Amino acid sequence: MDDLLAARSQMALSLGFHIIFACIGMIMPFLMAISHYKYLKSGKEKYKTLTKAWSKGVAIFFVTGAVSGTMLSFELGLLWPEFMKHAGPIFGMPFSLEGTAFFIEAIALGFFLYGWEKFQPWFHWFTGVVVGVSGLASGILVVAANAWMNSPAGFDYVNGEYLNIDPIAAMFNDAWFTQALHMILAAFVATCFAVAGIHAWMMTKGKNIHIHKAALKISLTLGAVAAILQPLSGDLSAKDVAKRQPAKLAAMEAHFETEEAASLIIGGIPDEENQTVSYAIKIPGALSFLAHGDFNAEVTGLDQIPKDEQPPVTVTHFAFQIMVGCGMVLMITGIFWLYGLWKNKKYIYSHKFLGLIALLTPLGFIAVEAGWFVTEVGRQPWILYGIMKTKDAVTPMPGIVYSFLLYTVIYISLAGIVTLLLIRQIKNLDKNQDLSLPSNA
């Protein structure tokens, strides 16, 4: 493994773990705030118990997200010094603001965790809302920085120099809105379906049904709405990518030849050497419509992209197919849930449907990981699209493979600790005798 591959692998590993911690850390406070609101309005103890249980999960993921995020910030400088040398002064603003949002989140979380019976009830609830809003702001600001890598703005690139720097223009680049919207909805879908899956599984065990049923209603309803909205944000993202990064769109769809009325490819196995796709379902004109809103529009293929500027097609295509496939399954499941909830259908609490929700627990995060593969691998060979290649940004220091192995051990250990803590919290939720409340509590 050469240093470039080791550095890319380390960043992929770090981002892969951090994005899970960050998604849960952003979205769980909103579930917590909804449950707390229901407790304050109804006075039912099941919502208070649920709020306290979820707040412990928020605390766990806040800490782990802070640790993994700090490690990532160091990795940017250690692994990609040439990139940070030029990029730091340009997109440093969103990272600075993200730090401010992080501190606000930390203060508000402390107030919420230790504010029970000490603060006025509605002020206490408000501190929980602040945790969610500041966490969401942190996520948007970080995504804005990543969007800048896909759509560089806020400077003039003249003779290898970065001049006339405008941090505001860099932060609000052409890609930030579509990426932020898509990422935030993905975080809601992944987190809410994961939480719903855990509580659905607990319902099948027959303990504290009223607690888990309340949790299922809150999490799955929010997740279902986000899953239905997600294809709309995906459409915006696809049109944006088609305009700014035609090579990425071509790799996503394994679209080798430029043509009008281009077909949308579902599935298939790309052959990059022969530039063909086998075993694919093709929908004529659909790619042209999705990319440009016109069934007869021309879609740029990889034949128009220089060979040394083409992203890896197979990885990008498979990741895109996995992301879309998972998203569609979750959207359809969400529609069934909302319909059953609206019509008061018994099937939504049947053992089979609850089992299905439990099986779908990891699916949202699989989609999130696949989506980041599309974003990052699809941008290659660029670290800063159209300006700086990844190979030119990597550190000249040798031995990166050892750093990669060390970080692998750290992240696996961190994931193991978090998993054990969550399992303990889930077990405590059912073991707590105070939860044995009447179903109307």
BADREN-632410 format. One record per residue (C-alpha): residue number from 1; residue in one letter; x, y, z. Coordinates in steps of 0.25 Angstrom, whole numbers, always signed. Layout:
! BADREN-632410
@n=NUM, res=a, x=X, y=Y, z=Z
...
//
This chain:
! BADREN-632410
@n=1, res=m, x=+0, y=+0, z=+0
@n=2, res=d, x=+6, y=+13, z=-4
@n=3, res=d, x=+5, y=+26, z=+4
@n=4, res=l, x=-6, y=+32, z=-5
@n=5, res=l, x=-15, y=+20, z=-4
@n=6, res=a, x=-12, y=+19, z=+11
@n=7, res=a, x=-16, y=+33, z=+13
@n=8, res=r, x=-28, y=+32, z=+5
@n=9, res=s, x=-32, y=+19, z=+13
@n=10, res=q, x=-30, y=+26, z=+26
@n=11, res=m, x=-39, y=+38, z=+22
@n=12, res=a, x=-49, y=+28, z=+17
@n=13, res=l, x=-49, y=+20, z=+30
@n=14, res=s, x=-50, y=+33, z=+39
@n=15, res=l, x=-61, y=+39, z=+31
@n=16, res=g, x=-68, y=+26, z=+30
@n=17, res=f, x=-69, y=+25, z=+45
@n=18, res=h, x=-70, y=+40, z=+48
@n=19, res=i, x=-82, y=+41, z=+39
@n=20, res=i, x=-90, y=+31, z=+47
@n=21, res=f, x=-87, y=+37, z=+60
@n=22, res=a, x=-90, y=+51, z=+54
@n=23, res=c, x=-103, y=+47, z=+48
@n=24, res=i, x=-108, y=+41, z=+61
@n=25, res=g, x=-103, y=+53, z=+69
@n=26, res=m, x=-110, y=+63, z=+60
@n=27, res=i, x=-124, y=+56, z=+60
@n=28, res=m, x=-126, y=+49, z=+73
@n=29, res=p, x=-127, y=+63, z=+80
@n=30, res=f, x=-140, y=+65, z=+72
@n=31, res=l, x=-146, y=+52, z=+75
@n=32, res=m, x=-143, y=+55, z=+90
@n=33, res=a, x=-149, y=+69, z=+89
@n=34, res=i, x=-162, y=+63, z=+82
@n=35, res=s, x=-163, y=+53, z=+94
@n=36, res=h, x=-161, y=+64, z=+104
@n=37, res=y, x=-171, y=+73, z=+98
@n=38, res=k, x=-181, y=+61, z=+98
@n=39, res=y, x=-178, y=+59, z=+113
@n=40, res=l, x=-180, y=+74, z=+116
@n=41, res=k, x=-193, y=+75, z=+109
@n=42, res=s, x=-199, y=+61, z=+113
@n=43, res=g, x=-192, y=+59, z=+127
@n=44, res=k, x=-191, y=+44, z=+123
@n=45, res=e, x=-179, y=+38, z=+130
@n=46, res=k, x=-175, y=+29, z=+118
@n=47, res=y, x=-171, y=+41, z=+110
@n=48, res=k, x=-162, y=+46, z=+122
@n=49, res=t, x=-156, y=+32, z=+123
@n=50, res=l, x=-153, y=+32, z=+108
@n=51, res=t, x=-147, y=+46, z=+108
@n=52, res=k, x=-138, y=+42, z=+119
@n=53, res=a, x=-134, y=+29, z=+112
@n=54, res=w, x=-131, y=+36, z=+98
@n=55, res=s, x=-124, y=+48, z=+105
@n=56, res=k, x=-113, y=+38, z=+110
@n=57, res=g, x=-112, y=+33, z=+96
@n=58, res=v, x=-110, y=+47, z=+91
@n=59, res=a, x=-99, y=+49, z=+102
@n=60, res=i, x=-92, y=+37, z=+97
@n=61, res=f, x=-92, y=+41, z=+83
@n=62, res=f, x=-88, y=+55, z=+86
@n=63, res=v, x=-75, y=+50, z=+93
@n=64, res=t, x=-72, y=+40, z=+82
@n=65, res=g, x=-75, y=+50, z=+71
@n=66, res=a, x=-66, y=+61, z=+78
@n=67, res=v, x=-54, y=+51, z=+79
@n=68, res=s, x=-55, y=+46, z=+64
@n=69, res=g, x=-58, y=+60, z=+59
@n=70, res=t, x=-45, y=+65, z=+66
@n=71, res=m, x=-37, y=+53, z=+60
@n=72, res=l, x=-42, y=+57, z=+46
@n=73, res=s, x=-38, y=+72, z=+48
@n=74, res=f, x=-24, y=+67, z=+51
@n=75, res=e, x=-24, y=+57, z=+40
@n=76, res=l, x=-27, y=+68, z=+29
@n=77, res=g, x=-14, y=+75, z=+33
@n=78, res=l, x=-5, y=+63, z=+35
@n=79, res=l, x=-10, y=+55, z=+22
@n=80, res=w, x=-13, y=+67, z=+13
@n=81, res=p, x=-3, y=+78, z=+16
@n=82, res=e, x=-2, y=+84, z=+2
@n=83, res=f, x=-18, y=+85, z=+2
@n=84, res=m, x=-19, y=+91, z=+15
@n=85, res=k, x=-8, y=+101, z=+12
@n=86, res=h, x=-17, y=+107, z=+1
@n=87, res=a, x=-31, y=+103, z=+6
@n=88, res=g, x=-30, y=+107, z=+20
@n=89, res=p, x=-30, y=+122, z=+18
@n=90, res=i, x=-42, y=+120, z=+9
@n=91, res=f, x=-52, y=+111, z=+16
@n=92, res=g, x=-47, y=+113, z=+30
@n=93, res=m, x=-59, y=+121, z=+33
@n=94, res=p, x=-69, y=+110, z=+33
@n=95, res=f, x=-60, y=+101, z=+42
@n=96, res=s, x=-59, y=+113, z=+51
@n=97, res=l, x=-74, y=+115, z=+52
@n=98, res=e, x=-76, y=+100, z=+53
@n=99, res=g, x=-67, y=+101, z=+66
@n=100, res=t, x=-76, y=+112, z=+71
@n=101, res=a, x=-88, y=+103, z=+69
@n=102, res=f, x=-81, y=+91, z=+76
@n=103, res=f, x=-79, y=+100, z=+88
@n=104, res=i, x=-93, y=+104, z=+89
@n=105, res=e, x=-98, y=+90, z=+87
@n=106, res=a, x=-89, y=+85, z=+98
@n=107, res=i, x=-94, y=+96, z=+108
@n=108, res=a, x=-109, y=+93, z=+104
@n=109, res=l, x=-107, y=+78, z=+106
@n=110, res=g, x=-101, y=+80, z=+120
@n=111, res=f, x=-113, y=+89, z=+123
@n=112, res=f, x=-122, y=+79, z=+118
@n=113, res=l, x=-116, y=+66, z=+125
@n=114, res=y, x=-115, y=+73, z=+139
@n=115, res=g, x=-127, y=+82, z=+138
@n=116, res=w, x=-138, y=+72, z=+142
@n=117, res=e, x=-146, y=+78, z=+154
@n=118, res=k, x=-136, y=+90, z=+154
@n=119, res=f, x=-141, y=+99, z=+142
@n=120, res=q, x=-154, y=+104, z=+138
@n=121, res=p, x=-160, y=+92, z=+130
@n=122, res=w, x=-162, y=+100, z=+117
@n=123, res=f, x=-148, y=+106, z=+118
@n=124, res=h, x=-142, y=+92, z=+121
@n=125, res=w, x=-149, y=+87, z=+108
@n=126, res=f, x=-144, y=+99, z=+100
@n=127, res=t, x=-129, y=+95, z=+104
@n=128, res=g, x=-132, y=+82, z=+97
@n=129, res=v, x=-137, y=+89, z=+85
@n=130, res=v, x=-124, y=+97, z=+85
@n=131, res=v, x=-116, y=+84, z=+85
@n=132, res=g, x=-123, y=+79, z=+73
@n=133, res=v, x=-122, y=+93, z=+65
@n=134, res=s, x=-107, y=+95, z=+68
@n=135, res=g, x=-104, y=+81, z=+65
@n=136, res=l, x=-111, y=+82, z=+51
@n=137, res=a, x=-104, y=+96, z=+49
@n=138, res=s, x=-91, y=+88, z=+51
@n=139, res=g, x=-94, y=+78, z=+41
@n=140, res=i, x=-98, y=+88, z=+31
@n=141, res=l, x=-85, y=+96, z=+33
@n=142, res=v, x=-77, y=+84, z=+31
@n=143, res=v, x=-84, y=+80, z=+18
@n=144, res=a, x=-82, y=+94, z=+13
@n=145, res=a, x=-67, y=+91, z=+14
@n=146, res=n, x=-69, y=+78, z=+7
@n=147, res=a, x=-77, y=+85, z=-4
@n=148, res=w, x=-66, y=+95, z=-6
@n=149, res=m, x=-57, y=+84, z=-10
@n=150, res=n, x=-67, y=+79, z=-20
@n=151, res=s, x=-70, y=+94, z=-25
@n=152, res=p, x=-59, y=+103, z=-22
@n=153, res=a, x=-62, y=+117, z=-20
@n=154, res=g, x=-58, y=+130, z=-13
@n=155, res=f, x=-44, y=+132, z=-19
@n=156, res=d, x=-37, y=+134, z=-33
@n=157, res=y, x=-28, y=+124, z=-37
@n=158, res=v, x=-17, y=+131, z=-45
@n=159, res=n, x=-3, y=+124, z=-48
@n=160, res=g, x=-4, y=+114, z=-37
@n=161, res=e, x=-8, y=+125, z=-27
@n=162, res=y, x=-21, y=+127, z=-19
@n=163, res=l, x=-24, y=+141, z=-20
@n=164, res=n, x=-36, y=+151, z=-16
@n=165, res=i, x=-41, y=+141, z=-5
@n=166, res=d, x=-55, y=+143, z=-1
@n=167, res=p, x=-59, y=+133, z=+11
@n=168, res=i, x=-74, y=+136, z=+10
@n=169, res=a, x=-74, y=+133, z=-5
@n=170, res=a, x=-66, y=+120, z=-2
@n=171, res=m, x=-76, y=+116, z=+9
@n=172, res=f, x=-89, y=+119, z=+1
@n=173, res=n, x=-83, y=+112, z=-12
@n=174, res=d, x=-92, y=+106, z=-23
@n=175, res=a, x=-93, y=+92, z=-16
@n=176, res=w, x=-95, y=+95, z=-2
@n=177, res=f, x=-110, y=+96, z=-2
@n=178, res=t, x=-113, y=+83, z=-10
@n=179, res=q, x=-102, y=+75, z=-2
@n=180, res=a, x=-107, y=+81, z=+12
@n=181, res=l, x=-121, y=+78, z=+9
@n=182, res=h, x=-118, y=+64, z=+4
@n=183, res=m, x=-109, y=+61, z=+15
@n=184, res=i, x=-119, y=+66, z=+26
@n=185, res=l, x=-130, y=+58, z=+21
@n=186, res=a, x=-121, y=+46, z=+20
@n=187, res=a, x=-118, y=+47, z=+34
@n=188, res=f, x=-132, y=+48, z=+39
@n=189, res=v, x=-136, y=+36, z=+30
@n=190, res=a, x=-124, y=+27, z=+35
@n=191, res=t, x=-125, y=+31, z=+50
@n=192, res=c, x=-140, y=+31, z=+51
@n=193, res=f, x=-141, y=+17, z=+44
@n=194, res=a, x=-130, y=+12, z=+53
@n=195, res=v, x=-136, y=+17, z=+66
@n=196, res=a, x=-150, y=+11, z=+61
@n=197, res=g, x=-143, y=-2, z=+58
@n=198, res=i, x=-138, y=-4, z=+72
@n=199, res=h, x=-151, y=-1, z=+78
@n=200, res=a, x=-159, y=-9, z=+68
@n=201, res=w, x=-150, y=-21, z=+72
@n=202, res=m, x=-152, y=-18, z=+87
@n=203, res=m, x=-167, y=-18, z=+84
@n=204, res=t, x=-166, y=-32, z=+79
@n=205, res=k, x=-161, y=-36, z=+92
@n=206, res=g, x=-174, y=-32, z=+99
@n=207, res=k, x=-167, y=-23, z=+110
@n=208, res=n, x=-172, y=-9, z=+113
@n=209, res=i, x=-180, y=-8, z=+100
@n=210, res=h, x=-185, y=+6, z=+103
@n=211, res=i, x=-171, y=+12, z=+104
@n=212, res=h, x=-166, y=+5, z=+91
@n=213, res=k, x=-179, y=+8, z=+84
@n=214, res=a, x=-178, y=+23, z=+87
@n=215, res=a, x=-163, y=+23, z=+83
@n=216, res=l, x=-167, y=+16, z=+70
@n=217, res=k, x=-178, y=+26, z=+66
@n=218, res=i, x=-169, y=+38, z=+68
@n=219, res=s, x=-156, y=+32, z=+61
@n=220, res=l, x=-163, y=+25, z=+50
@n=221, res=t, x=-173, y=+36, z=+46
@n=222, res=l, x=-161, y=+46, z=+45
@n=223, res=g, x=-153, y=+36, z=+38
@n=224, res=a, x=-164, y=+33, z=+28
@n=225, res=v, x=-166, y=+48, z=+25
@n=226, res=a, x=-151, y=+50, z=+22
@n=227, res=a, x=-151, y=+37, z=+14
@n=228, res=i, x=-162, y=+42, z=+5
@n=229, res=l, x=-155, y=+56, z=+3
@n=230, res=q, x=-142, y=+50, z=+1
@n=231, res=p, x=-144, y=+47, z=-14
@n=232, res=l, x=-148, y=+61, z=-17
@n=233, res=s, x=-134, y=+66, z=-11
@n=234, res=g, x=-128, y=+55, z=-19
@n=235, res=d, x=-134, y=+60, z=-32
@n=236, res=l, x=-128, y=+74, z=-28
@n=237, res=s, x=-114, y=+68, z=-25
@n=238, res=a, x=-114, y=+60, z=-38
@n=239, res=k, x=-117, y=+72, z=-47
@n=240, res=d, x=-107, y=+80, z=-39
@n=241, res=v, x=-96, y=+70, z=-41
@n=242, res=a, x=-100, y=+68, z=-56
@n=243, res=k, x=-97, y=+83, z=-58
@n=244, res=r, x=-84, y=+84, z=-49
@n=245, res=q, x=-78, y=+70, z=-49
@n=246, res=p, x=-82, y=+63, z=-62
@n=247, res=a, x=-71, y=+53, z=-59
@n=248, res=k, x=-77, y=+49, z=-46
@n=249, res=l, x=-91, y=+47, z=-52
@n=250, res=a, x=-85, y=+39, z=-63
@n=251, res=a, x=-78, y=+30, z=-53
@n=252, res=m, x=-91, y=+29, z=-44
@n=253, res=e, x=-99, y=+24, z=-56
@n=254, res=a, x=-87, y=+17, z=-63
@n=255, res=h, x=-90, y=+26, z=-75
@n=256, res=f, x=-79, y=+24, z=-85
@n=257, res=e, x=-84, y=+30, z=-97
@n=258, res=t, x=-89, y=+44, z=-99
@n=259, res=e, x=-103, y=+43, z=-105
@n=260, res=e, x=-117, y=+50, z=-106
@n=261, res=a, x=-129, y=+43, z=-99
@n=262, res=a, x=-119, y=+36, z=-90
@n=263, res=s, x=-124, y=+24, z=-83
@n=264, res=l, x=-125, y=+22, z=-68
@n=265, res=i, x=-118, y=+10, z=-63
@n=266, res=i, x=-123, y=+1, z=-52
@n=267, res=g, x=-113, y=-9, z=-46
@n=268, res=g, x=-103, y=-14, z=-56
@n=269, res=i, x=-88, y=-18, z=-56
@n=270, res=p, x=-79, y=-8, z=-62
@n=271, res=d, x=-67, y=-12, z=-70
@n=272, res=e, x=-58, y=+0, z=-70
@n=273, res=e, x=-48, y=-6, z=-80
@n=274, res=n, x=-58, y=-9, z=-91
@n=275, res=q, x=-67, y=+3, z=-86
@n=276, res=t, x=-80, y=-6, z=-86
@n=277, res=v, x=-90, y=-9, z=-75
@n=278, res=s, x=-96, y=-23, z=-74
@n=279, res=y, x=-109, y=-28, z=-68
@n=280, res=a, x=-114, y=-14, z=-66
@n=281, res=i, x=-129, y=-10, z=-67
@n=282, res=k, x=-129, y=+2, z=-76
@n=283, res=i, x=-140, y=+13, z=-76
@n=284, res=p, x=-139, y=+21, z=-89
@n=285, res=g, x=-138, y=+36, z=-88
@n=286, res=a, x=-140, y=+35, z=-72
@n=287, res=l, x=-125, y=+40, z=-70
@n=288, res=s, x=-127, y=+52, z=-79
@n=289, res=f, x=-139, y=+56, z=-71
@n=290, res=l, x=-133, y=+54, z=-58
@n=291, res=a, x=-121, y=+62, z=-61
@n=292, res=h, x=-127, y=+73, z=-70
@n=293, res=g, x=-142, y=+72, z=-69
@n=294, res=d, x=-143, y=+68, z=-83
@n=295, res=f, x=-145, y=+54, z=-88
@n=296, res=n, x=-137, y=+57, z=-101
@n=297, res=a, x=-125, y=+66, z=-95
@n=298, res=e, x=-111, y=+62, z=-97
@n=299, res=v, x=-104, y=+55, z=-85
@n=300, res=t, x=-89, y=+56, z=-85
@n=301, res=g, x=-82, y=+43, z=-84
@n=302, res=l, x=-68, y=+38, z=-80
@n=303, res=d, x=-63, y=+39, z=-94
@n=304, res=q, x=-63, y=+54, z=-93
@n=305, res=i, x=-55, y=+54, z=-80
@n=306, res=p, x=-39, y=+52, z=-81
@n=307, res=k, x=-35, y=+38, z=-77
@n=308, res=d, x=-27, y=+44, z=-65
@n=309, res=e, x=-39, y=+52, z=-60
@n=310, res=q, x=-49, y=+40, z=-60
@n=311, res=p, x=-53, y=+35, z=-46
@n=312, res=p, x=-54, y=+20, z=-43
@n=313, res=v, x=-67, y=+16, z=-50
@n=314, res=t, x=-69, y=+2, z=-43
@n=315, res=v, x=-68, y=+7, z=-29
@n=316, res=t, x=-76, y=+20, z=-31
@n=317, res=h, x=-87, y=+13, z=-39
@n=318, res=f, x=-89, y=+2, z=-29
@n=319, res=a, x=-89, y=+12, z=-17
@n=320, res=f, x=-100, y=+20, z=-25
@n=321, res=q, x=-108, y=+8, z=-27
@n=322, res=i, x=-107, y=+3, z=-13
@n=323, res=m, x=-111, y=+17, z=-8
@n=324, res=v, x=-123, y=+18, z=-17
@n=325, res=g, x=-128, y=+4, z=-14
@n=326, res=c, x=-127, y=+6, z=+1
@n=327, res=g, x=-134, y=+19, z=+0
@n=328, res=m, x=-146, y=+13, z=-8
@n=329, res=v, x=-148, y=+2, z=+2
@n=330, res=l, x=-148, y=+12, z=+13
@n=331, res=m, x=-158, y=+21, z=+6
@n=332, res=i, x=-167, y=+10, z=+2
@n=333, res=t, x=-167, y=+5, z=+17
@n=334, res=g, x=-170, y=+19, z=+22
@n=335, res=i, x=-182, y=+21, z=+12
@n=336, res=f, x=-188, y=+8, z=+18
@n=337, res=w, x=-185, y=+13, z=+32
@n=338, res=l, x=-192, y=+26, z=+30
@n=339, res=y, x=-203, y=+20, z=+23
@n=340, res=g, x=-205, y=+10, z=+34
@n=341, res=l, x=-204, y=+21, z=+44
@n=342, res=w, x=-214, y=+30, z=+37
@n=343, res=k, x=-224, y=+19, z=+35
@n=344, res=n, x=-222, y=+12, z=+49
@n=345, res=k, x=-218, y=-1, z=+42
@n=346, res=k, x=-214, y=-12, z=+52
@n=347, res=y, x=-203, y=-17, z=+42
@n=348, res=i, x=-193, y=-6, z=+47
@n=349, res=y, x=-192, y=-13, z=+60
@n=350, res=s, x=-192, y=-27, z=+55
@n=351, res=h, x=-180, y=-36, z=+59
@n=352, res=k, x=-177, y=-37, z=+44
@n=353, res=f, x=-177, y=-22, z=+41
@n=354, res=l, x=-169, y=-20, z=+54
@n=355, res=g, x=-159, y=-30, z=+50
@n=356, res=l, x=-158, y=-23, z=+36
@n=357, res=i, x=-155, y=-10, z=+43
@n=358, res=a, x=-144, y=-17, z=+52
@n=359, res=l, x=-138, y=-23, z=+40
@n=360, res=l, x=-137, y=-9, z=+33
@n=361, res=t, x=-129, y=-3, z=+45
@n=362, res=p, x=-116, y=-2, z=+38
@n=363, res=l, x=-121, y=+1, z=+24
@n=364, res=g, x=-121, y=+16, z=+26
@n=365, res=f, x=-107, y=+17, z=+30
@n=366, res=i, x=-103, y=+7, z=+19
@n=367, res=a, x=-109, y=+18, z=+9
@n=368, res=v, x=-102, y=+29, z=+16
@n=369, res=e, x=-88, y=+22, z=+15
@n=370, res=a, x=-91, y=+19, z=+0
@n=371, res=g, x=-95, y=+33, z=-2
@n=372, res=w, x=-82, y=+38, z=+3
@n=373, res=f, x=-74, y=+28, z=-6
@n=374, res=v, x=-82, y=+34, z=-18
@n=375, res=t, x=-78, y=+48, z=-13
@n=376, res=e, x=-63, y=+46, z=-10
@n=377, res=v, x=-59, y=+35, z=-20
@n=378, res=g, x=-68, y=+41, z=-31
@n=379, res=r, x=-59, y=+54, z=-29
@n=380, res=q, x=-46, y=+47, z=-32
@n=381, res=p, x=-36, y=+49, z=-36
@n=382, res=w, x=-38, y=+63, z=-30
@n=383, res=i, x=-37, y=+67, z=-16
@n=384, res=l, x=-42, y=+81, z=-20
@n=385, res=y, x=-50, y=+79, z=-33
@n=386, res=g, x=-43, y=+84, z=-45
@n=387, res=i, x=-32, y=+91, z=-38
@n=388, res=m, x=-23, y=+81, z=-29
@n=389, res=k, x=-22, y=+66, z=-30
@n=390, res=t, x=-22, y=+57, z=-19
@n=391, res=k, x=-8, y=+52, z=-22
@n=392, res=d, x=-2, y=+66, z=-21
@n=393, res=a, x=-8, y=+69, z=-7
@n=394, res=v, x=-3, y=+57, z=+0
@n=395, res=t, x=+7, y=+58, z=+11
@n=396, res=p, x=+22, y=+55, z=+6
@n=397, res=m, x=+24, y=+48, z=+20
@n=398, res=p, x=+26, y=+33, z=+18
@n=399, res=g, x=+20, y=+22, z=+27
@n=400, res=i, x=+5, y=+27, z=+26
@n=401, res=v, x=+1, y=+12, z=+25
@n=402, res=y, x=+5, y=+11, z=+40
@n=403, res=s, x=-4, y=+23, z=+43
@n=404, res=f, x=-15, y=+16, z=+36
@n=405, res=l, x=-14, y=+3, z=+44
@n=406, res=l, x=-13, y=+11, z=+57
@n=407, res=y, x=-26, y=+19, z=+54
@n=408, res=t, x=-33, y=+6, z=+49
@n=409, res=v, x=-30, y=+0, z=+63
@n=410, res=i, x=-35, y=+13, z=+70
@n=411, res=y, x=-48, y=+14, z=+62
@n=412, res=i, x=-52, y=+0, z=+64
@n=413, res=s, x=-49, y=+1, z=+79
@n=414, res=l, x=-58, y=+14, z=+79
@n=415, res=a, x=-69, y=+7, z=+71
@n=416, res=g, x=-68, y=-5, z=+81
@n=417, res=i, x=-69, y=+3, z=+93
@n=418, res=v, x=-81, y=+11, z=+88
@n=419, res=t, x=-88, y=-2, z=+84
@n=420, res=l, x=-86, y=-7, z=+98
@n=421, res=l, x=-91, y=+6, z=+104
@n=422, res=l, x=-104, y=+6, z=+95
@n=423, res=i, x=-107, y=-9, z=+98
@n=424, res=r, x=-106, y=-6, z=+113
@n=425, res=q, x=-115, y=+6, z=+112
@n=426, res=i, x=-125, y=-3, z=+104
@n=427, res=k, x=-125, y=-14, z=+114
@n=428, res=n, x=-126, y=-4, z=+126
@n=429, res=l, x=-138, y=+2, z=+119
@n=430, res=d, x=-146, y=-11, z=+120
@n=431, res=k, x=-140, y=-15, z=+134
@n=432, res=n, x=-144, y=-3, z=+140
@n=433, res=q, x=-156, y=-6, z=+149
@n=434, res=d, x=-161, y=+8, z=+149
@n=435, res=l, x=-165, y=+6, z=+134
@n=436, res=s, x=-176, y=-4, z=+138
@n=437, res=l, x=-187, y=+6, z=+136
@n=438, res=p, x=-201, y=+5, z=+131
@n=439, res=s, x=-202, y=+6, z=+116
@n=440, res=n, x=-209, y=+19, z=+117
@n=441, res=a, x=-198, y=+25, z=+126
//
